[in-house]
Amino acid sequence: MTAPGLFLVGFLGSAALLVGVFVAAARILRVERRSRSPLAGKAYECGEEPEGAAWIRFHPRYYVVALCFLVFDVEAAFLFPWAVANRGAGWAGIGAAAAFVAVLLAGWWYALRTEGLRWQ
C-alpha cells in the first residue's frame, strides 16, 4: 500500500475511533435533554408564525426557471475545473468543450423557440 493510501486508512480509522469514543461517552454519561421545549414542535419561518398551508401548488414556470438555472449552473461547474485540468489538451479538448456547450445551447434554443421560458 502506498503512503497516501496508508495515510487515508489511518485518518479514516482515527476518525471512526473518535466518533465511537464520543458515542460511548454519551451513552455512559447518559446525555439527554432536560425538558422538551414547547417551541420544538412548531415550524420556524424567520421567527414568524406560519400562515396558511405549507402544501400549495406552484405554477410550472417556477420549475422551468429552476431547471434552466440548474442546467447552466452544472455547465459552469463542469467547465471551470475542466479548463484548469486540461490546459494542454489542444484542439481536441477545445472541440470536446465546444460540443458540450453546443448541446446545452441547442436545448436553450429549443426552449426559447417553443416559448418554454416565456413568463406569462
Summary of the structure (lengths in Angstrom):
residues: 120
radius of gyration: 25.8
end to end distance: 61.3
largest distance: 66.4
contacts: 199
relative contact order: 0.06
helix: 63%
strand: 2%
